[in-house]
Amino acid sequence: MATYKDLNFDEGDDFPYIVTLTDENSDAVDLTGYTFYMTVKYKISDSDENAIFKKTVTSIPSPTLGIVTITIDRADTQNKIPGIYPYDIKYVDGTGDVRTILYGKFKITQASTDVVI
């Protein structure tokens, strides 16, 4: 069963979002062969192609620790309309099973400072 969690981000910031997966005994899940997907949409009915941004993570440096980092780059939220949007994070495991692990509201807060890089 997926966990509901709201996420808050400032427009134009870089942020590594860390997800840790454990089993029913609180042991780390071996993420070898897993692919993670994060999608943030304007509205839930939008297609993935029309998402605000999408992230795919296939490289997990230490999969036996059960930790994956989804990096949200400044370009993902920069110049986006501040607001509250639906998101979810799913994975496909090594056997092809798909599971949603997190979902909720993704809030983009307008930044006070413009950074040009």
PyMOL commands that set and color helices and strands:
alter all, ss='L'
color gray80, all
select helices_A, chain A and resi 48-50+63-65+74-77
alter helices_A, ss='H'
color red, helices_A
select strands_A, chain A and resi 3-4+7-10+15-20+35-40+53-57+67-72+83-92+98-109
alter strands_A, ss='S'
color yellow, strands_A
deselect
rebuild
show_as cartoon
